[in-house]
Amino acid sequence: MMSQNSLVRGATDNARIQFFRYGIVGATAFLADFGSLFALKELAGAHYLVAAALAFLVGLAVNYALSVRWVFATRRLDSRWAEFGVFGLIGLVGLGLNELVVWQCTETLGLHYLASKCVAAALVLFWNFGARRRALFLRSGAA
């Protein structure tokens, strides 16, 4: 049985606790991403797709820093640069999915670009968590 304390404290390889924590990290990264998107589009006047790409990268940096500090206990790679590289590559796939969903929801469904971003963020969360956990932070042989 999980205690409330184990949800927020201590290293863990428990996938449910990791996903819970990743959700909080993802929400924090989303706020950095969303705020950057708004600032780049509304204040700096960037095109919404360019702003979405740049803002996604801000979110990626926040996500990595918090994920390696708080979410994942096991690390497969010794090199932090290699780890960040793989983390980033998975994020680039996520970025592609993000851009596709933002574009599709905005242009095809007629949603406001910020509403489209919310839809994209929810979908990309599952891709990012699963791919990163399996590729970088799951002990060999674990499920």
Buried (B, 14 or more C-beta within 10 A) or exposed (E): EEEEEEBEEEEBBEBEBBBBBBBBBBEBBBEBBBEBBBBBBEEEEBEBBEBBBBBBBBBBBBBBBBBBEBBBBBEBBEEEEEBBEBBBEBBEEBBEBBBEBBBBBBEEEEBEBBBBBBBBBEBBBEBBBBBBBEBBBBEEEEE
